[in-house]
Amino acid sequence: MRFLSLLRSRVAPVFRIHLQLAERQVWSHEVEGVGFFVRCDSGSIWLTDAEGADRILRPGDRWGSTRKGTVVVEALARSRLELQIAGVGPVRGVERRDEL
């Protein structure tokens, strides 16, 4: 039990956000660096990363950021995405009490 408590205090949380995009709808986000992921759950999307590289994601495909910058997504068909954002530390104003 002590190990699990210690592990939880060291692992950053992952926030998941689901988006639905209509065909040809565009969405963009300023990425802070490593720890931002896009997974295509349905449809297909065209993703341009912060380096300017383009790729097509289809259901089940996942992409992760490698640097800070803008990510642009365009739905090639009606699409559902899951965004995963890894936390970078404790949330301000929240006190964590773990038993060691």
Phi and psi in degrees as a GROMACS rama.xvg file:
@    title "Ramachandran Plot"
@    xaxis  label "Phi"
@    yaxis  label "Psi"
@TYPE xy
-62.0263  -38.5382  ARG-2
-62.9127  -46.8457  PHE-3
-62.5734  -40.2863  LEU-4
-63.1386  -42.7852  SER-5
-64.8985  -43.1199  LEU-6
-61.2131  -45.5242  LEU-7
-60.3169  -33.1503  ARG-8
-75.4254  -15.861  SER-9
-104.487  -17.9001  ARG-10
-92.4697  126.173  VAL-11
-73.2331  142.326  ALA-12
-70.2112  156.327  PRO-13
-113.781  124.895  VAL-14
-96.3024  133.391  PHE-15
-115.973  132.674  ARG-16
-129.46  132.47  ILE-17
-103.695  134.056  HIS-18
-124.869  144.269  LEU-19
-117.722  130.105  GLN-20
-119.266  137.325  LEU-21
-77.4436  160.686  ALA-22
-53.5432  129.938  GLU-23
74.1907  3.22973  ARG-24
-72.9841  141.231  GLN-25
-113.946  139.951  VAL-26
-135.646  140.316  TRP-27
-137.045  159.322  SER-28
-152.422  139.681  HIS-29
-85.3057  111.984  GLU-30
-90.0113  138.067  VAL-31
-83.9463  -8.79324  GLU-32
139.237  -148.402  GLY-33
-64.6144  142.371  VAL-34
112.877  8.60378  GLY-35
-115.852  125.564  PHE-36
-128.693  147.11  PHE-37
-123.522  127.709  VAL-38
-121.726  131.704  ARG-39
-87.436  118.522  CYS-40
-93.5579  -31.9918  ASP-41
-155.894  159.817  SER-42
77.9203  -150.402  GLY-43
-154.27  145.409  SER-44
-132.021  154.048  ILE-45
-106.157  120.312  TRP-46
-115.161  129.962  LEU-47
-112.326  120.801  THR-48
-87.7655  -179.214  ASP-49
-64.2963  -19.7322  ALA-50
-89.8891  -3.57953  GLU-51
88.9985  5.11322  GLY-52
-79.4375  138.222  ALA-53
-104.882  145.876  ASP-54
-153.877  154.42  ARG-55
-104.394  129.895  ILE-56
-110.679  133.623  LEU-57
-116.139  171.025  ARG-58
-49.5601  128.327  PRO-59
94.1482  -17.8512  GLY-60
-75.4297  145.999  ASP-61
-135.613  141.737  ARG-62
-129.201  143.424  TRP-63
-126.666  142.8  GLY-64
-71.9329  149.521  SER-65
-120.91  -9.62022  THR-66
-157.093  166.254  ARG-67
-72.2874  143.166  LYS-68
151.059  -172.924  GLY-69
-92.3499  134.204  THR-70
-110.265  130.881  VAL-71
-119.763  132.341  VAL-72
-123.243  131.973  VAL-73
-123.491  130.67  GLU-74
-78.1179  123.257  ALA-75
-82.5133  -20.6405  LEU-76
-149.432  168.745  ALA-77
-52.597  127.553  ARG-78
-137.24  153.026  SER-79
-122.226  129.725  ARG-80
-121.549  153.984  LEU-81
-118.509  124.464  GLU-82
-98.4655  133.998  LEU-83
-122.181  125.096  GLN-84
-123.989  115.235  ILE-85
-77.2893  133.066  ALA-86
-68.1925  153.124  GLY-87
-108.382  7.55196  VAL-88
157.298  -172.566  GLY-89
-65.3846  150.794  PRO-90
-78.633  131.432  VAL-91
-61.7903  139.942  ARG-92
85.587  -2.65073  GLY-93
-113.984  123.624  VAL-94
-95.2399  133.812  GLU-95
-109.157  129.834  ARG-96
-121.667  110.918  ARG-97
-114.322  142.337  ASP-98
-87.5926  128.921  GLU-99
